[in-house]
Amino acid sequence: MSVRHMSRNENGALLLLVAPAAALFAAFWILPMARLVFVSGSGGGLATYVQVLGNARYLTSLFMTTALAAAVTLATLAICVASGLFLVRNRFIGRNLLVAILTLPLAFPGVVIGFMVIMLGGRQGLVGTVTQELIGSKTVFAYSVTGLFIGYIYFSIPRVILTVMAAAEKLDPQLEEAARSLGAGRWLVVRDVILPGLLPALISSGAICFATSMGAFGTAFTLNAGIDVLPMLIYNEFTLDANIPVAAALSVVLGIITWAVLVLARTAAGSGVAAAG
């Protein structure tokens, strides 16, 4: 059998293996995305995007959603760095249970998390009951930006802390010892040794956290917070107003923003890995 004939057989076998995956990718990703872009332009082409980007309500929603996602990402990273380092460097009774509890929200949909925020800060929630007894008035925050912020952090922590813990376990303790021997204090060691070592993990997990917060719908829907986060705005435009081209255009804008953040994070994380190496 000639080399050319063997090569053709190998290429044919490879094509047979790749074809099902390519068909699924086309059917469940490329075609829906193409259809979404087509629908967004069916109401007037680029005029639909001009309408979206020139409408004060849509721009306010985009700004609020992006700002909320950024705030959630920063807060989640801060919480997970502190707790992740503590859990990696300390062994105590109940540690594994605590890690399991921190990752438990992965099993919950956004609706359940929204309900939990209502039980905490709703009109009949725990915080309201306690403040009613202490100061004579209820503190209610579940149906506001604060409630969304807490709910988003709750489901973001599991997506970040496991990555941070995995990266923290790989940090070289000799680098910290060398920094201390040179007179560096605790905060200098954190700033100059620990955080740079964790940087690639923080960038990648932070990007996932940001993207998840940008597209979160179930929690916002359950809390009905009274602010037009972009997923809720898309839902209302599609279901209540039947403004399908605008809903599709807003979806495309949301997708482009989150995709751009993920691409930038992947590039930055790769550079961070190279620099750390």
N, C-alpha and C positions, 0 to 999 in steps of 0.2 A: 504494500500500500504506500503510495507516494505521500510525501510530507504535505503537499498541497491538499490532497484528499483528506488526510487526518485533520488538517486545520479547518476544512469545511465542516467536517463532522462535529468538531469541538464547538465551532461557532453556532452550528444548528442546535446542539444540545444546550448551549448557553442561552440561545434565543428562546428555546422552549421553557427554560427555567425563569427567565426574566419576564416573559410575556404575561403571565398571570398577575405578577406584581405591578407591571406597567398598566395593565388594564384596570386594576383596582385603583391605582393612583390617578389615572385619568378619570375614572367614573366618579370617585368620591372626593377628589380635590380639584383637578384642573377644570372639569366641566362645571361644578358648582361655582367656582371662583369666576370662570368666564361668564357664566349666566348672571352672577351678581353684578359684574362690571357692565354687562349688556343692559340689564334692567335699570341700573343707575343712570345710564345714558338715554333710556327710552323716553324720558320726560323732557328732553331738549338737549341732549348731549352734554357738552361742557357747561351749558347754562345751568344745569342742575347743581354742579359743583360750585359755580359762581354764587348761586342762590344759597347754598349751604354755608359757604365761607363768608358770605356777606350778610347773613342773618344774625342779629345780635343774640337771639335766644340760642341758636346752634353754637355760636362761638363761646357764649358763656358756659354752655354745657360742656363743650370740649375743654375749656380752661379748667372748670371745676373738676372734671373727671381726671384730667392729667395731674392737677395739683394734688388731688386726693390720693391718687396712685403713687405719686412721688413721696408724699408725706408718709403713707403706709409703708413704702419700701424702706425709707430711712429709719423709721421707728422699728420696723421688724428686724432690720440688720443690727441695730444697736442692741435690741433685746437678745437676739440670737448669738451675737458675739459674746456678750457677758455670760449668758446662761450656758452656751456651748462650751466655752473655755472652762467654766466651773465644773461642768459635768464630765469633761474629758480628764481633768486633772485631779478630780477628787472621787474617791470610792467610799460610799456610805450605804447604810441599809435603806432600801427603798429607791436606790438610784435608777435601777432598770424600770421600776414602776413609774417613776417620774418622767423618764424619757418616753415611755409608752403613752402617758397622759398627754405629753406635749405634742405627740404625733397623732393623737386620737382624732382631731378634726379632719384628717384626711378621709375618714370614713363618712363624713357628714356632707350632704349637699348644702348649697347656700341657703335654702329655705329653712333648714334646721338651725343653722347658725344664726339666721335672723331671728328665729323664734327664741333662741337662747339669749340673744341680746335684749329682746323684749322682756323675758323673765328677769333679766338683771336690771335694766333701766327703763322698763315700760311703766305705764300708769299703775299697774298692780305688781310691779317688780320689786326685787329685794331692796335695791337702793332707795326707792321711793318709800317703802315701808319703814326702813331704818331712819331716814331723814324726817319722816312724818313724826316719829316718836322723839327724835332728838331736837329738831328745830321747829316743829309744828307745820311744816310744808313739805310736799313731795318734790324730790328732784327727779325729773324725767328727762332722759337724753336719748332714748332708743330711736325716736322718730326724727332725728336731726343728723347733721353731718358727723357729730360726735358718735352717734350710734353706728353709722356706716363705718367710720374710722375704726372703732373697736371691733366690729364684726369682720372687717377686712384683715385686720391684724391677726385675729383669731385663726382664720383659715390660712393665713400666710406663714405663720410661724413654723408649722410642720414642713413646709416646702423649702425652708431656709435652714432650719437648725440642724437637720441631718447632714446637709452639705457642709455647714460650718464645722460640725463635730468631726466629720471625716477629714477635713483639711487640717483641723487643729491637732489631730492625732499624728499627722505627718510632720509637724513642726519640729525642728532640731533644737532640743533643749540646750545644747552646747552654745548655740548662738546667743541665747538669753544669758547664760552664765558668763560668756565673754563680755557682753555688754555691761553686766553688773560689775564685773571685775575692773572695767574701765571707768567706773563711777556713775553709770547711768542709773537714774532712779526708776521707780516702777512705771511711771507714765511715759518716760522716754523709751523704756523697753517695749511698752505696748505700741507706742507710735512708730518707733524705728525698726522693730524686729517682728513683733507679732502681727500687726496689721498688714505690713508688706507681704508677709508669708501667707496671710489669708486672702490677700487682695483678689487673686483670680477666682476663688470660690465666692467671695462677696459680690464680685461683678456678675458672675453667671447666675447665682441664685437671686440676686437683686433684680436682674432683668426678668427672670421668670416671675418673681413677685410683682413687679410693675405690670407686666403683661396680664397676669391673672387679675389684678385689681382693676385694670382698665376695662376688662371684659366681664367682670362679675355682674351677674343679673339676679340670681335667686335671693341674695341677701337684701339688695336694694328693693326688689319687688316685695319682699315680706315686710320690711320696715316701712315702706311707703314714706320715705324720709322727707318728701316735699321738695327735693332738689332734683333737677334734671341731669342725673348722671347719664352718660351717653348710651349705655345699653337700655336704660329705661326710656330714653327719648326715642331710640330706634323702635322699641316695642310699641310705644304709643303712636308713632307715625305710621307704623305698619298695620296695627290692629284697630285703633280708634279712628284715625283720620284716613286710613286707606291710601296714604301718600307713599306708595311703594317706591317710586324712583328716588325720592328724598331719603327714605329709610335705607335703600340700597347704597346710595351715595355716602350717607353717614357711616354705614358699615364698612365701606371701602376706606374712608378716611381713618376710622378706628383701626382697621387692619394695617394700613400703611404706617401709622404711628408706632404701633406695637412691634411690627416687623422691623422698622428702622432701629428701634431701641435694642431689639434682640441681636440684630446684625452688628451694631456698634459695640454691644457688650461682648459678643463673641470675639470681635477683633481685639478689643481691649484686654479681655481675659487671656487671649493667646499671646499678646504682647507682654502681659504680666507674667505668664508662665515662662516665656523666653528670658525675661529680665531676672526672674527669680532663679532660673537655672544658671 
